[in-house]
């Protein structure tokens, strides 16, 4: 890796000492040269390599560093964070690192994003203590999903002091089943009903929202149109 005039997009530059690399912000060394390789992900995000293992370094505008030590065999940058794999003697152990809240979650495999939410499943087989869950990016808010519900579409409908969540599961005949969820102001989620048809959802929403003193007249269009 050549260090000659190697400047990254946000004017970080590589520094080298005895064949090892670090980072300089133009004024000071912000990452000491102890790494075998450094790659830029974004303006303030870098993958670091040491002895064949990978880690992650993130800087804010004040050049303060958030560092994941190079312990992982694989690091993949995704929409809301990093997917990491660490090889053990028997199998790979998967982690999820939320780059907004700087929290590391073990034994979770990222599936997909729904706006600011991510869907995860446990990587341990027969681990009934960890059902599939939705996590809000940057916050320690979790929403457990029943094992028999596959999330294909997720809508969050804000209703004042709480939100309605509509989870849609697509079937072979292009129809949907759903779970309707309520998140309370303290961040705790409660299931109201589950595994109902969309037709029943439309019939149920008015009575639910009336009890909760919420109107969905302007948001009902978020749901699939009835055929």
C-alpha positions as CSV (number, residue, x, y, z in Angstrom):
1,X,0.0,0.0,0.0
2,X,1.6,3.2,-1.1
3,X,1.4,6.1,1.4
4,X,2.6,8.8,-1.0
5,X,0.0,11.6,-1.1
6,X,-2.6,9.2,0.2
7,X,-5.4,11.5,1.3
8,X,-8.9,10.4,1.9
9,X,-12.1,12.3,1.0
10,X,-12.3,14.2,4.3
11,X,-8.6,15.0,4.2
12,X,-7.5,12.2,6.5
13,X,-4.2,10.9,5.4
14,X,-2.3,7.7,6.0
15,X,0.8,7.7,8.2
16,X,3.3,4.9,8.2
17,X,5.7,3.6,10.8
18,X,7.8,0.5,10.3
19,X,5.4,-0.9,7.7
20,X,2.3,-0.2,9.8
21,X,-0.4,2.3,9.0
22,X,-2.5,4.9,10.9
23,X,-4.4,8.1,10.2
24,X,-3.6,11.8,10.4
25,X,-6.3,14.5,10.3
26,X,-3.9,17.1,8.9
27,X,-2.9,18.3,12.4
28,X,-2.5,15.3,14.6
29,X,-2.3,11.5,14.4
30,X,-5.8,10.3,15.3
31,X,-5.1,6.6,14.7
32,X,-1.7,5.3,15.7
33,X,0.2,3.3,13.0
34,X,-0.3,-0.2,14.2
35,X,-2.5,-1.6,11.4
36,X,-1.6,-3.6,8.3
37,X,-4.2,-1.9,6.1
38,X,-6.8,0.8,6.3
39,X,-9.7,1.3,3.9
40,X,-12.1,4.2,3.7
41,X,-15.9,3.4,3.9
42,X,-17.2,7.0,4.1
43,X,-15.8,10.4,4.9
44,X,-15.4,9.5,8.6
45,X,-15.5,5.7,8.5
46,X,-12.7,3.3,8.0
47,X,-12.1,-0.5,8.0
48,X,-8.8,-1.4,9.8
49,X,-6.9,-4.7,9.4
50,X,-4.5,-6.3,11.8
51,X,-3.1,-9.8,11.5
52,X,-5.8,-10.9,9.0
53,X,-8.7,-9.6,11.2
54,X,-10.8,-6.6,10.6
55,X,-12.2,-3.8,12.7
56,X,-13.9,-0.4,12.3
57,X,-12.9,3.2,13.2
58,X,-15.3,6.1,13.0
59,X,-14.5,9.7,13.6
60,X,-16.8,12.7,14.4
61,X,-16.2,16.2,13.3
62,X,-14.2,16.8,16.5
63,X,-12.0,13.8,15.5
64,X,-13.1,11.7,18.5
65,X,-12.9,8.1,17.7
66,X,-15.3,5.1,18.1
67,X,-13.3,2.0,17.6
68,X,-14.1,-1.7,17.1
69,X,-11.0,-3.7,17.6
70,X,-9.9,-5.9,14.6
71,X,-11.4,-9.2,15.8
72,X,-13.7,-10.1,12.9
73,X,-13.2,-12.2,9.8
74,X,-15.8,-10.3,7.8
75,X,-17.2,-6.7,8.1
76,X,-20.0,-5.6,5.7
77,X,-21.3,-2.0,5.6
78,X,-25.1,-1.9,5.4
79,X,-27.8,0.8,5.5
80,X,-28.0,1.2,9.2
81,X,-24.8,-0.3,10.5
82,X,-22.2,-3.1,10.2
83,X,-22.7,-6.8,9.8
84,X,-19.8,-8.7,11.4
85,X,-18.8,-12.3,11.5
86,X,-16.3,-13.8,13.9
87,X,-15.1,-17.4,13.3
88,X,-15.0,-19.6,16.3
89,X,-13.7,-23.2,16.5
90,X,-17.1,-24.7,15.5
91,X,-19.0,-22.0,13.5
92,X,-19.3,-18.3,12.7
93,X,-20.6,-16.0,15.3
94,X,-22.5,-13.0,13.9
95,X,-22.8,-9.5,15.3
96,X,-24.6,-6.3,14.4
97,X,-23.0,-2.9,15.2
98,X,-25.4,0.0,15.2
99,X,-23.2,2.9,14.0
100,X,-25.6,5.5,15.2
101,X,-25.9,4.4,18.8
102,X,-22.5,2.7,18.9
103,X,-24.0,-0.6,20.3
104,X,-22.9,-4.1,19.5
105,X,-25.5,-6.9,19.4
106,X,-24.3,-10.5,19.4
107,X,-25.9,-13.6,17.7
108,X,-28.0,-11.6,15.3
109,X,-28.1,-11.7,11.5
110,X,-29.4,-8.6,9.7
111,X,-32.2,-9.5,7.2
112,X,-33.5,-6.2,5.7
113,X,-34.4,-2.6,6.4
114,X,-37.9,-1.0,6.8
115,X,-37.2,2.7,6.8
116,X,-35.5,3.3,10.1
117,X,-36.1,-0.2,11.4
118,X,-34.0,-3.4,10.8
119,X,-35.3,-7.0,11.0
120,X,-33.0,-9.5,12.7
121,X,-33.1,-13.2,13.5
122,X,-31.0,-15.1,15.9
123,X,-28.2,-17.1,14.3
124,X,-28.4,-19.8,17.0
125,X,-30.6,-22.8,16.0
126,X,-33.4,-23.6,18.4
127,X,-32.7,-20.4,20.4
128,X,-36.3,-19.7,21.6
129,X,-35.1,-17.0,23.9
130,X,-34.4,-14.8,20.9
131,X,-37.3,-14.5,18.6
132,X,-37.0,-12.4,15.4
133,X,-37.1,-8.7,16.2
134,X,-37.3,-5.3,14.7
135,X,-34.8,-2.7,16.0
136,X,-35.0,1.0,15.5
137,X,-31.7,2.4,14.2
138,X,-29.8,4.4,16.8
139,X,-32.1,3.5,19.7
140,X,-32.5,0.6,22.0
141,X,-36.0,-0.1,20.9
142,X,-36.9,-3.7,20.1
143,X,-40.1,-5.2,18.7
144,X,-40.3,-9.0,18.9
145,X,-42.1,-10.7,16.1
146,X,-43.9,-14.1,16.5
147,X,-42.1,-17.0,15.0
148,X,-45.0,-17.7,12.6
149,X,-45.0,-14.2,11.1
150,X,-42.8,-13.4,8.2
151,X,-42.3,-9.7,7.7
152,X,-42.7,-8.5,4.1
153,X,-43.9,-5.0,4.7
154,X,-43.8,-2.8,7.7
155,X,-45.6,0.5,8.2
156,X,-45.4,2.8,11.2
157,X,-48.3,5.2,11.6
158,X,-47.6,8.0,14.2
159,X,-50.7,8.8,16.3
160,X,-49.8,11.4,18.8
161,X,-48.3,9.9,21.9
162,X,-48.0,6.4,20.3
163,X,-47.6,4.7,17.0
164,X,-49.5,1.9,15.2
165,X,-47.4,-0.7,13.5
166,X,-48.8,-2.7,10.6
167,X,-46.8,-5.8,9.7
168,X,-47.8,-7.4,6.5
169,X,-46.9,-10.9,5.3
170,X,-47.4,-11.7,1.7
171,X,-49.0,-15.0,0.7
172,X,-48.9,-17.0,-2.6
173,X,-52.2,-15.6,-3.7
174,X,-51.0,-12.0,-3.3
175,X,-53.1,-11.5,-0.2
176,X,-51.8,-10.4,3.1
177,X,-52.1,-11.4,6.8
178,X,-51.0,-8.9,9.4
179,X,-50.1,-8.1,13.0
180,X,-51.2,-4.8,14.4
181,X,-49.0,-3.4,17.1
182,X,-49.0,-0.5,19.4
183,X,-45.9,1.2,20.8
184,X,-46.5,3.2,24.0
185,X,-44.7,6.3,25.0
186,X,-42.3,4.4,27.4
187,X,-41.0,2.4,24.4
188,X,-42.7,-0.9,25.3
189,X,-44.6,-2.6,22.5
190,X,-47.9,-4.5,22.9
191,X,-49.6,-6.8,20.4
192,X,-53.3,-6.1,19.8
193,X,-54.2,-8.8,17.3
194,X,-52.3,-11.1,15.0
195,X,-52.7,-13.2,11.9
196,X,-55.7,-11.5,10.5
197,X,-56.6,-10.7,6.9
198,X,-56.3,-7.2,5.4
199,X,-60.1,-7.1,5.0
200,X,-60.5,-7.6,8.7
201,X,-57.8,-5.1,9.4
202,X,-59.8,-2.4,7.6
203,X,-62.9,-3.3,9.6
204,X,-60.9,-3.3,12.9
205,X,-59.0,-0.1,12.6
206,X,-61.9,2.3,13.1
207,X,-62.8,0.7,16.5
208,X,-59.2,0.5,17.6
209,X,-58.4,4.1,16.7
210,X,-61.6,5.3,18.3
211,X,-60.6,3.7,21.6
212,X,-57.2,5.2,21.3
213,X,-58.5,8.6,20.3
214,X,-56.6,8.6,17.0
215,X,-57.8,9.2,13.5
216,X,-56.3,7.4,10.5
217,X,-58.3,9.2,7.8
218,X,-55.2,10.7,6.3
219,X,-53.0,7.6,6.7
220,X,-55.1,4.7,5.7
221,X,-53.6,4.9,2.1
222,X,-50.4,3.5,3.5
223,X,-52.0,0.1,3.6
224,X,-52.5,-2.1,0.5
225,X,-55.6,-1.3,-1.4
226,X,-58.4,-3.8,-1.2
227,X,-59.1,-5.6,-4.5
